[in-house]
Amino acid sequence: MLVTVSRWGNSLAIRVPRGIAEDAGIVEGAAVDVRVEDGKIVAEPLARPTLDALLAAVTPENLHSAQLDDSPAGGEVW
């Protein structure tokens, strides 16, 4: 499919036709990895991590301590 490159600020941009975006699973706001491979521009959608995958990455080494401090901070009367 032929598309036209346009100026967007100091950058260049192309519009991704709806059908191609749908086929690639790209939606508005999606993160996309853009790189050059063999002189070609490749835009690959990044998979959004699941909660299970994020939680699996938590280890004792990267787990921070509790941050909740509900003690009075001013002139509150309880």
DSSP file (Angstrom, degrees, kcal/mol; ACC not computed):
  #  RESIDUE AA STRUCTURE BP1 BP2  ACC     N-H-->O    O-->H-N    N-H-->O    O-->H-N    TCO  KAPPA ALPHA  PHI   PSI    X-CA   Y-CA   Z-CA
    1    1 A M              0   0    0      0, 0.0     2,-0.5     0, 0.0     0, 0.0   0.000 360.0 360.0 360.0 134.8    0.0    0.0    0.0
    2    2 A L        +     0   0    0      2,-0.0     2,-0.3     0, 0.0     0, 0.0  -0.768 360.0 171.7 -91.2 125.9    1.4    3.4   -0.9
    3    3 A V        -     0   0    0     -2,-0.5     2,-0.4    14,-0.0    13,-0.0  -0.885  28.3-119.1-127.9 162.7    1.3    6.1    1.8
    4    4 A T        -     0   0    0     -2,-0.3    11,-0.4    11,-0.1     2,-0.4  -0.851  18.6-128.7-107.2 137.4    2.8    9.6    1.8
    5    5 A V        -     0   0    0     -2,-0.4     2,-0.3     9,-0.1     9,-0.2  -0.688  31.8-172.4 -82.2 132.9    5.4   10.8    4.3
    6    6 A S  E     -A   13   0A   0      7,-3.0     7,-3.0    -2,-0.4     2,-0.4  -0.822  26.7-104.3-123.1 161.9    4.4   14.1    6.0
    7    7 A R  E     -A   12   0A   0     -2,-0.3     2,-0.3     5,-0.2     5,-0.2  -0.709  29.8-177.9 -86.0 137.9    6.2   16.5    8.3
    8    8 A W  E >   -A   11   0A   0      3,-2.7     3,-1.9    -2,-0.4     2,-0.3  -0.833  64.9 -58.2-135.4  94.7    5.2   16.4   12.0
    9    9 A G  T 3  S-     0   0    0     -2,-0.3    -1,-0.1     1,-0.3     0, 0.0  -0.551 118.7 -21.6  65.5-126.8    7.1   19.1   13.9
   10   10 A N  T 3  S+     0   0    0     -2,-0.3    -1,-0.3    -3,-0.1     2,-0.2   0.360 131.4  73.1 -91.7   4.4   10.8   18.3   13.4
   11   11 A S  E <  S-A    8   0A   0     -3,-1.9    -3,-2.7     0, 0.0     2,-0.3  -0.540  78.5-118.1-110.7 175.5   10.0   14.7   12.5
   12   12 A L  E     -A    7   0A   0     -5,-0.2     2,-0.3    -2,-0.2    -5,-0.2  -0.875  31.5-171.2-112.1 151.3    8.5   12.8    9.6
   13   13 A A  E     -A    6   0A   0     -7,-3.0    -7,-3.0    -2,-0.3     2,-0.3  -0.968  15.2-160.5-142.0 154.3    5.3   10.7    9.9
   14   14 A I        -     0   0    0     -2,-0.3     2,-0.4    -9,-0.2    -9,-0.1  -0.962  24.8-123.0-127.7 152.1    3.2    8.3    8.0
   15   15 A R        -     0   0    0    -11,-0.4   -11,-0.1    -2,-0.3    -2,-0.0  -0.807  20.4-138.4 -92.3 135.1   -0.4    7.4    8.6
   16   16 A V        -     0   0    0     -2,-0.4     5,-0.1   -13,-0.0   -13,-0.0  -0.840  24.8-122.4 -93.8 115.9   -1.1    3.7    9.2
   17   17 A P     >  -     0   0    0      0, 0.0     4,-2.5     0, 0.0     3,-0.4  -0.227  21.1-115.4 -58.1 147.0   -4.2    2.7    7.3
   18   18 A R  H  > S+     0   0    0      1,-0.2     4,-2.9     2,-0.2     5,-0.2   0.871 112.6  52.5 -52.3 -46.6   -7.0    1.2    9.5
   19   19 A G  H  > S+     0   0    0      1,-0.2     4,-2.3     2,-0.2    -1,-0.2   0.890 111.4  46.0 -61.2 -40.9   -6.8   -2.3    7.9
   20   20 A I  H  > S+     0   0    0     -3,-0.4     4,-1.9     2,-0.2    -1,-0.2   0.915 112.9  50.3 -68.5 -42.5   -3.1   -2.6    8.4
   21   21 A A  H  X>S+     0   0    0     -4,-2.5     5,-2.8     1,-0.2     4,-0.8   0.919 112.2  47.6 -60.7 -43.9   -3.4   -1.3   12.0
   22   22 A E  H ><5S+     0   0    0     -4,-2.9     3,-0.7     1,-0.2    -1,-0.2   0.920 110.8  50.8 -63.5 -43.6   -6.1   -3.8   12.8
   23   23 A D  H 3<5S+     0   0    0     -4,-2.3    -1,-0.2     1,-0.2    -2,-0.2   0.841 114.6  44.2 -63.2 -32.5   -4.2   -6.7   11.2
   24   24 A A  H 3<5S-     0   0    0     -4,-1.9    -1,-0.2    -5,-0.1    -2,-0.2   0.527 113.1-118.0 -89.6  -6.5   -1.1   -5.8   13.3
   25   25 A G  T <<5 +     0   0    0     -4,-0.8     2,-0.5    -3,-0.7    -3,-0.2   0.789  61.3 151.3  75.5  27.8   -3.2   -5.3   16.5
   26   26 A I      < +     0   0    0     -5,-2.8     2,-0.3    -6,-0.2    -1,-0.3  -0.813  17.6 175.5 -97.1 129.7   -2.2   -1.6   16.8
   27   27 A V    >   -     0   0    0     -2,-0.5     3,-2.3     1,-0.1     2,-0.0  -0.822  45.7 -70.2-123.6 166.5   -4.7    0.7   18.5
   28   28 A E  T 3  S+     0   0    0     -2,-0.3    -1,-0.1     1,-0.3     0, 0.0  -0.333 122.6  19.2 -57.4 132.4   -4.4    4.4   19.4
   29   29 A G  T 3  S+     0   0    0      1,-0.3    -1,-0.3    -3,-0.0     2,-0.1   0.386  89.9 144.6  87.6  -2.8   -1.9    4.9   22.2
   30   30 A A    <   -     0   0    0     -3,-2.3     2,-0.4     1,-0.1    -1,-0.3  -0.376  53.5-116.5 -68.6 146.5   -0.2    1.5   21.7
   31   31 A A        -     0   0    0     15,-0.3    15,-2.7    -2,-0.1     2,-0.4  -0.704  35.3-172.2 -82.7 134.1    3.5    1.3   22.2
   32   32 A V  E     -B   45   0B   0     -2,-0.4     2,-0.6    13,-0.3    11,-0.0  -0.995  21.2-137.7-132.2 132.3    5.4    0.4   19.0
   33   33 A D  E     -B   44   0B   0     11,-3.2    11,-3.1    -2,-0.4     2,-0.5  -0.810  23.6-165.7 -87.6 120.8    9.1   -0.4   18.6
   34   34 A V  E     +B   43   0B   0     -2,-0.6     2,-0.3     9,-0.2     9,-0.2  -0.939  21.7 145.0-112.1 128.5   10.5    1.4   15.5
   35   35 A R  E     -B   42   0B   0      7,-2.3     7,-3.2    -2,-0.5     2,-0.5  -0.930  46.0-107.8-151.1 171.6   13.8    0.3   14.1
   36   36 A V  E     +B   41   0B   0     -2,-0.3     2,-0.4     5,-0.2     5,-0.2  -0.939  30.4 179.8-109.7 127.8   15.7   -0.1   10.8
   37   37 A E  E >  S-B   40   0B   0      3,-2.8     3,-1.8    -2,-0.5    -2,-0.0  -0.984  73.6 -19.3-128.6 119.7   16.4   -3.6    9.5
   38   38 A D  T 3  S-     0   0    0     -2,-0.4    -1,-0.1     1,-0.3     3,-0.1   0.870 128.6 -51.1  52.4  40.7   18.3   -4.1    6.3
   39   39 A G  T 3  S+     0   0    0      1,-0.3     2,-0.4     0, 0.0    -1,-0.3   0.568 117.1 112.5  77.5   8.6   17.5   -0.6    5.3
   40   40 A K  E <   -B   37   0B   0     -3,-1.8    -3,-2.8     2,-0.0     2,-0.5  -0.893  69.2-121.2-115.1 145.3   13.8   -1.0    5.9
   41   41 A I  E     -B   36   0B   0     -2,-0.4     2,-0.5    -5,-0.2    -5,-0.2  -0.740  29.8-168.4 -84.0 125.6   11.7    0.7    8.6
   42   42 A V  E     -B   35   0B   0     -7,-3.2    -7,-2.3    -2,-0.5     2,-0.6  -0.972   9.0-170.0-118.5 126.3   10.1   -1.9   10.9
   43   43 A A  E     -B   34   0B   0     -2,-0.5    -9,-0.2    -9,-0.2    -2,-0.0  -0.952  10.8-176.7-116.8 110.7    7.3   -0.9   13.4
   44   44 A E  E     -B   33   0B   0    -11,-3.1   -11,-3.2    -2,-0.6     2,-0.1  -0.927  24.3-126.7-114.2 122.1    6.5   -3.7   15.7
   45   45 A P  E     -B   32   0B   0      0, 0.0     2,-0.4     0, 0.0   -13,-0.3  -0.403  24.2-131.3 -64.9 139.2    3.7   -3.4   18.3
   46   46 A L        -     0   0    0    -15,-2.7   -15,-0.3    -2,-0.1     2,-0.2  -0.768  20.1-118.1 -92.7 135.1    4.9   -4.2   21.8
   47   47 A A        -     0   0    0     -2,-0.4    -1,-0.0     1,-0.1     3,-0.0  -0.507  25.8-122.4 -70.9 135.8    2.8   -6.6   23.9
   48   48 A R        -     0   0    0     -2,-0.2    -1,-0.1     1,-0.1   -18,-0.0  -0.681  33.6-115.1 -78.7 126.4    1.3   -5.0   27.0
   49   49 A P        -     0   0    0      0, 0.0     2,-0.1     0, 0.0    -1,-0.1  -0.299  25.7-125.6 -66.5 146.4    2.4   -7.1   30.0
   50   50 A T     >  -     0   0    0      1,-0.1     4,-2.2    -3,-0.0     5,-0.2  -0.445  22.5-111.2 -82.8 162.7   -0.2   -8.9   32.0
   51   51 A L  H  > S+     0   0    0      1,-0.2     4,-2.8     2,-0.2     5,-0.2   0.898 119.9  54.8 -59.8 -40.8   -0.6   -8.5   35.7
   52   52 A D  H  > S+     0   0    0      1,-0.2     4,-2.0     2,-0.2    -1,-0.2   0.901 108.1  48.6 -60.6 -41.0    0.6  -12.0   36.2
   53   53 A A  H  > S+     0   0    0      2,-0.2     4,-0.8     1,-0.2    -1,-0.2   0.897 112.4  48.3 -67.0 -40.1    3.8  -11.3   34.2
   54   54 A L  H >< S+     0   0    0     -4,-2.2     3,-0.7     1,-0.2     4,-0.3   0.924 112.9  47.4 -64.8 -44.2    4.5   -8.1   36.2
   55   55 A L  H >< S+     0   0    0     -4,-2.8     3,-1.4     1,-0.2    -1,-0.2   0.838 105.0  60.1 -67.2 -32.3    3.9   -9.8   39.5
   56   56 A A  H 3< S+     0   0    0     -4,-2.0    -1,-0.2     1,-0.3    -2,-0.2   0.764  99.4  58.6 -65.9 -23.6    6.2  -12.7   38.5
   57   57 A A  T << S+     0   0    0     -4,-0.8     2,-0.4    -3,-0.7    -1,-0.3   0.543  81.6 104.7 -83.4  -6.6    9.0  -10.2   38.1
   58   58 A V    <   +     0   0    0     -3,-1.4     5,-0.0    -4,-0.3    -3,-0.0  -0.628  47.2 170.6 -78.9 127.6    8.8   -9.1   41.7
   59   59 A T    >>  -     0   0    0     -2,-0.4     4,-0.8     1,-0.0     3,-0.6  -0.848  49.9-103.5-128.3 165.7   11.6  -10.5   43.8
   60   60 A P  T 34 S+     0   0    0      0, 0.0     3,-0.3     0, 0.0    -1,-0.0   0.824 121.0  57.2 -58.4 -29.5   12.8   -9.8   47.4
   61   61 A E  T 34 S+     0   0    0      1,-0.2    -3,-0.1     3,-0.0     0, 0.0   0.830 114.9  33.6 -72.7 -32.0   15.7   -7.7   45.9
   62   62 A N  T <4 S+     0   0    0     -3,-0.6     2,-0.6    -5,-0.1    -1,-0.2   0.327  91.7 108.1-107.5   9.1   13.4   -5.3   44.0
   63   63 A L     <  -     0   0    0     -4,-0.8     2,-0.1    -3,-0.3    -5,-0.0  -0.759  61.0-145.0 -87.0 121.6   10.5   -5.2   46.5
   64   64 A H        -     0   0    0     -2,-0.6     3,-0.1     1,-0.1    -2,-0.1  -0.409  21.2-100.0 -83.7 163.9   10.3   -1.9   48.3
   65   65 A S        -     0   0    0      1,-0.2    -1,-0.1    -2,-0.1     2,-0.0  -0.268  55.3 -71.1 -76.0 168.0    9.3   -1.5   51.9
   66   66 A A        -     0   0    0      1,-0.1    -1,-0.2     2,-0.0     0, 0.0  -0.327  41.5-167.9 -60.2 139.5    5.8   -0.3   52.9
   67   67 A Q        +     0   0    0     -3,-0.1     2,-0.5     2,-0.0    -1,-0.1   0.376  46.3 116.6-111.5   0.9    5.2    3.4   52.0
   68   68 A L        +     0   0    0      2,-0.0     2,-0.4     1,-0.0    -2,-0.0  -0.606  31.0 169.6 -79.6 122.6    2.0    4.0   54.0
   69   69 A D        +     0   0    0     -2,-0.5    -1,-0.0     2,-0.1    -2,-0.0  -0.875   4.6 168.4-131.4  98.6    2.4    6.5   56.7
   70   70 A D        +     0   0    0     -2,-0.4     3,-0.1     2,-0.0    -1,-0.1   0.136  32.8 126.9-101.4  21.6   -1.1    7.4   58.1
   71   71 A S  S    S-     0   0    0      1,-0.1    -2,-0.1     2,-0.0     0, 0.0  -0.430  76.8 -79.3 -72.6 155.0    0.2    9.3   61.2
   72   72 A P        -     0   0    0      0, 0.0    -1,-0.1     0, 0.0    -2,-0.0  -0.244  41.7-171.4 -56.7 140.3   -1.2   12.8   61.6
   73   73 A A        -     0   0    0     -3,-0.1     2,-0.1     0, 0.0    -2,-0.0   0.473  66.4  -2.9-112.1  -6.8    0.7   15.3   59.5
   74   74 A G  S    S-     0   0    0      2,-0.0     0, 0.0     0, 0.0     0, 0.0  -0.380 114.7 -34.0-149.8-132.7   -0.7   18.6   60.8
   75   75 A G  S    S+     0   0    0     -2,-0.1     2,-0.0     2,-0.1     0, 0.0   0.026  78.3 146.5 -97.6  28.1   -3.3   19.7   63.4
   76   76 A E        -     0   0    0      1,-0.0     2,-0.5     2,-0.0    -2,-0.0  -0.320  35.6-152.9 -64.8 145.9   -5.7   16.8   62.9
   77   77 A V              0   0    0      1,-0.1    -2,-0.1    -5,-0.0    -1,-0.0  -0.987 360.0 360.0-120.0 122.8   -7.6   15.6   65.9
   78   78 A W              0   0    0     -2,-0.5    -1,-0.1    -6,-0.0    -2,-0.0   0.396 360.0 360.0-111.0 360.0   -8.7   12.0   65.9
